């Protein structure tokens, strides 16, 4: 069992604000709260999904005026009896109420225990539980949209539909094994081939969406590269709106990568100011250039900078990377011969809005805001990769007329890997790892 049973309590909001919410869950939590709550009538006599004003008292001493929301089993987040106490956000008040409830039989919840109980009760699946944490951590509109789609279950519905169809086909293949001596086929091979191809296509699409989803979740990496003294640090400072990087006319001033992030429209971008690329005998500067090349390899977007009379660096990029060429110090010349480049002056704040627009346009969020599933979780990506490998093996086996039992084994592997995402197939070790990363109160 992932967590022990009993009544759990924890603050569900940050302490120190105007209002704090204390969450209590577990069978008997209503009766427990009745021991300290004084309202118009006992909570035990009230209906589910109702709100009540009163006081929290300890041996006749009023601790605070509160509003209590009551949820009866199974119609709560955890599927258990639950009470949410809204009180003033004083650290003293919150800790006093929690200590009082613990003295009467509750215990402090472990990280993620409320969501773990919701998963155990079938209120949410594992991918939805993970989306709860992502919703809390979302720091941009796009990151919120990715997590919200997953939390609403659209992502799970897609996976469960695929898994159900594969289970149906596997059942028919296993039925053939029971009648092996009669040489019969219950699973139509044409339909089976079509189903495997369709499922593989969906799994591959979800898997490939990880490139976008992970960038949105963690911030789109942007490396600013170019020769020394081309204005990379000035551009970083201009984009983030503060003196984040040291600026100097001395070439080689930036010897290490400097990272800062901002939100443009609804996307968070992580900008990395890198050391200028040139041949040098300076050991420290060479180390900075090596880190520049490493940053380029990891970035989704590369801002390649040059001066009006300079050349752009020759960079090794991949198909998943976008290069935006920028000519800086455009205020010093009228030349605009590089038609595939943006002309800016980081120092004079010219062309910066156009650069921001170009950055935003590199991330296509059309499908995301239509509610389509986008994978942002590394665990999901790895499971989808394994499922795709198994489905590819099944297609190859089918094309080569491999025996039904071997074909069924490949499909079963795909079923299990898809089930790992939603929690249909899992272990306490995996669950403990996932939920322990949650904050207390969720």
N, C-alpha and C positions, 0 to 999 in steps of 0.2 A: 504494500500500500504506500502511495507516494507520500502522504502526510497523515498524521494521526487525526482521529476524529475529535469531537468536542466543540465547544463554543470558542470562536476566535474573534479577536478585536484588534483594530489598528486604525490609525488616522488615514483617511482616504485622500486628504488634501495636505498641502504644505502647511506647516505650523507657522504662525506669526502674522497671518493676514487678518482681515476683518472677520472672516467667517472660516470655521474649520468643520469638516465632516468626519465623524468617527463611525466606522463601519463595524457592525457586529453580525456574525453569521454562525449558524449551527442550530441543530434541534435544541429547543429550550431557550433560545436567545430572547424570545419575547417575554417569557416568564422572568428571565434574569434581569432584563431592563425594567420590568415592572417593580423590581425591588428598589430601584433608585429614581424612577420617573414618577412625578406627581402632576397629573393633568386632570381634565374634567372627569375622566374615567380610566380604568386600567387598560393598558394596551391589549391584554388578552380578550377584552370584550369588543374590540374594534375590528373592522373589515380590512382585508388586504389592500394595499395601494392607497392608504389614507395617511394624512399628515395631522399631527397633533402638537399643540403648544403646551408647554408646562415647564417644570423645573427638574433639574437633577439635584437630589439631596443625599446627604451622607449623615445619618443619625440626626436628622432634623435641621442640619446646616445646609442652606441653599448654596450650591456650587455655581450654578449659572442658569439663566433662562435659556431654553432650548426649543427647537422644533424637531420632532421625531417623525421620520417616514417609516412605515411598517410594510413589510412584504412577507406574505405567507407562502409556505412551500406548496407547489413547486414553482410559483410565479415570482422568482427573484433571480438575480444574476447568478448566484451559486446553486439555485434549485432548492435551497434550504430556507428555513425561517431566517429572515434578515431584518435588522433594524439599522437605520442610519440616523445618527444624532448630529444635527447642525447646531453648533455652539459658537461662542466668540472664539477668535483665533489665538487667544493668549496661550503661550506654551504651558503656563501653570495650569490653566483650566483644562486643556486637552490631556495633559499627563495625569492630572488628578482624577479625571473621569475614567481614563483607561486603567489606572491603578485600582480604582474602586471596583470596576467591573471584574478585573482579574482577581481581586480579593474575594469575590463572590462566586468564582468558578470558571471564568473565562481565562484564556491565555492569549498572549501576544501572537498575532499571526506571523508566519514565516514569509519571506519574500515570495510573491506570486501565488500564495496559498488560496486566495479568493478565486483567482482565475483557474487554478488547478482543480478546485472543487466544482467550478462551472463546467470544466472539461469532463470530470468524472461523472457528473450528473447528466451529461449529454446536452447541456445548454449551448455549448460551443464546441467546435472541433479544435484540433491542435493548431492549425494554421490561423484560425480566428483568434485563438488565445495569444499567439505571437503578434497578431495585428494589434491587439490591445496595447502592448508595449510600444509598438511602432507609432500608434496614434499619439501616445503620450510624448514620444521623443520627436515627433514631426516638427520641423522648424521652417517648413515652406508649404505653400499650397499644394504643390505637386506631391510632396512626400505624404501629406495628409490624404490626398486623393488615392494614392497607392494603398495605404493602410486601410482607408475606409472601405474600398472595394473588397479587400480581403476580409475585413471584419464583418461585412454584411453577408458574406458567404458566397458571393458570385464566383470567386476563385475555387472554393470547395465544390460548388455545384458542378463546375466543369470537370474537375478531377474525379468526383464520385460517379458522374455519368460514364466517363471513360472506363473506370474501374469496373462498374457494373456490367458493361458490355463485354469486357475481357473475361470477367468471371463466367458470364453466360457461355462464351465460346469455349473456355477451358472445361466447363461442365460437360459440354457436348463431346469434346475430345476424350475426356476421361470415361464417358459413357461408351465410346468406341472400344476402349481397352477392356471393358467388361464383356464385350461381344467380339473379342479379338479373333476367335476361331471362325467366326461367321463372315469376316471380311466385309463389314458394313461401315458406312460413313454417315454419322449423324451431323457432323459439322460440314456444311457445304463449303468446298475449298474456294470457290469463286467469292462467296460472301466473306469467308475468312480472310482471304487476301485483301479484299477491299477494306475490311474492318481494321486489319493491321496497318494498312497504308494510311487510312484516315487518322487512326490513333497516333501513329508515329508523327504525322504532320502536326497534330495539335500539341503533342509533347515537345516536339522540336521548336514550335513557335513560342511556347511558354518558356522553354529553356533559353532561347535566344533573346527573350525580352529581359533577361537578367542584366544584360549589358546596360540597358536604359534604367531599369528599376533600381539596380544597386547604386548607380550614379545619382539618381534622384534621392534615394534614401540617405546616402552619405555625403552628397554634394558632388557636383560635376567637376572633375579635376581639370584645371586650366594651367598649363605651363607657359610662362612668358620667357621666350628665348631670343637670343640675338648676340651680336658682337658686344664687347665691353663698351660701356659709355653710350649705348644707343638710346637709353631712356627707359629701361625696363623697370627700375625701381620707382622712377617718377610716375610711370603709368600705373603701377600697383597702388601707390599712394593716392593717385587721382581716382582710381576705381573704388577704393574702399573708403575714401573721404577722410583720411588721416595720414599723418607722417609715420607710416608703419615701417618703411624701409629707409635705410640711410642713403642719401643722395650725395654724390661727389663727382667732380670733373675728372678725378683720378681713375683711370681704367683699372678694373679688378677690385673695386671697392666691395662689391658683393661676393663673398667667398663661400657662402652657404645658401641653401634654399630657405626662403622666408615664405610662410604660408599665412593666408588670411582669407576669410570667406564673406560673401555678401549675397543677398537675395535680389535677383533681377526678375521683375514680375513675380512669378510663383516658383522659380527654380533657384536653389542654392548653388552657387559656384564657389569652388575652392581654388583661389589663385595662388600660384607658386612662382615667386620671383627667383630667378636662377642666376648663377654666376655666368658672366659673359664667356662665350666660347672663343678661344684663341689658343695659339701655341705659346706656352710659357714654361720657364724653368722654375717658377715659384711652386714649391711643394704644396703649400696650402691652397693656392689658386687652382693647381691641377686637381686636388681633391674636390674642390668646389665644382669644377667642370665635370668630373666624373658623376657627381651627384646631380648635376644638370641633366646629363644624358639619362640617368636613371629616372628622373622626374618626367622627362619626355616620354620614356617608354610606358609609364603608368598613366599618363594624362589622357583624358578623352578629347580634349581640345588643346591645340598648340597655337599660341599667338606668336608668330614669327615676325620679329621686328627688324627693320633696317632703317638707315638714314636715307635721305633723298638721293645721295650719290653713292650709297653703299649697296652691297649684295646681300641677299637673304641666305641664311645658313642652309646647307644641304643636310636634311634630316631623314633618318630612316623611320618611316611611319607605317602603320597598318591600316587595313580597310575600315577598322572601327574608330579610327582617329580622324578628327577634322582639323585642318590647318587654316587659320585665318592670317593672311599676310597683311602687315601693318607697316606703313611708312610713317615714321615719327619725324618731328621737327618740320612739319609741312609748312609752318609759318615762315620758314626761312627761304622758301622757294616756290615758284609757280609751276614747276614741272609736275605733270601728272601722267607720265608715260606708263607707269605700272597699272594697267587697267584692272588687273585682278586683285588689287590691294586697296585697303582703306587708308586714306591720308589723314593723319591726326597730328595734333600737337599736345602732348601730355602736359607740358608746362603751361600752355596757354588755354587748356581745357577746350580745345577744338577737335571735333569729330568723336568725342568720347561717347555721346549718346548713340551715334551710329554704330560704334563698336559694341555697346551694350545690346543694341538691337540684333546685331549679327551673332553675338554670343547666345542670346535667347532663342534665335531661330535655328540654332544647331540641335536643339532638343525638341523633338516632336512629341507633344503630349495630347494629340488629337484623340488617339485610341484610349488613353488614360481617362480623359474626361467623358468619354462615352461609357465608361464603366467596365471596359475590357480588363481582363486580368493581366497584371504585370508582375513578374517575379522579382522580388527585391531581397530575398533571404538566401544566404549561401547554402544553408541546409536543404532548402527546396531545390536549388539549382543542382546540387550534387545528386539528389534523389531522382530528379528528372533526367539527368545525364545517364544515370544507371538504368533507368526505365527505358530510355531511348536505345541504349546499347542492347538491352534484352529484346526489345521489339524488332530491332534490325536483325538480330540473330534469328528470331522467329520467322521473319520474312524470308531470310536465306534458307532456313530449314524447310519452309513450305515450298519454295521454288525448287528445292532439290529432292522433294518427296521423302523427307526424313520421317521416321516413325512417329506416330501420334504422341507417344509418351515423352519423347524428346522435345517435340514442338510444344506440348503442354507445359513442360518444365520452363521453357523460355518465357512463355506468357505468364506463368505463375510468378516468375521473378519480377516481371514488369508490374504485375498487380501489387506485389509486396512493396516495391519501391514507391509507387504512387500512394499506397496506403500509409507509408511512413510520413508523408507530408501532412495528411489530415489527422493522423493518430490512429487510424484503423489498424495499423501494424506498428507497434512501438514497444519500448521497454521502460521500466522505472528509471534506469540510468539516464536515458535520453530525456525523459520528462523532468527529472530532477535538474538536469543541466539547463533545460529551457526555462523552467519556472523560477529557478534560483537567481536568474539574472533580472527578474522583475523587481520593481520597488515594493516595499512593504505597503499594504493597503490595496494592492491590485491582484 
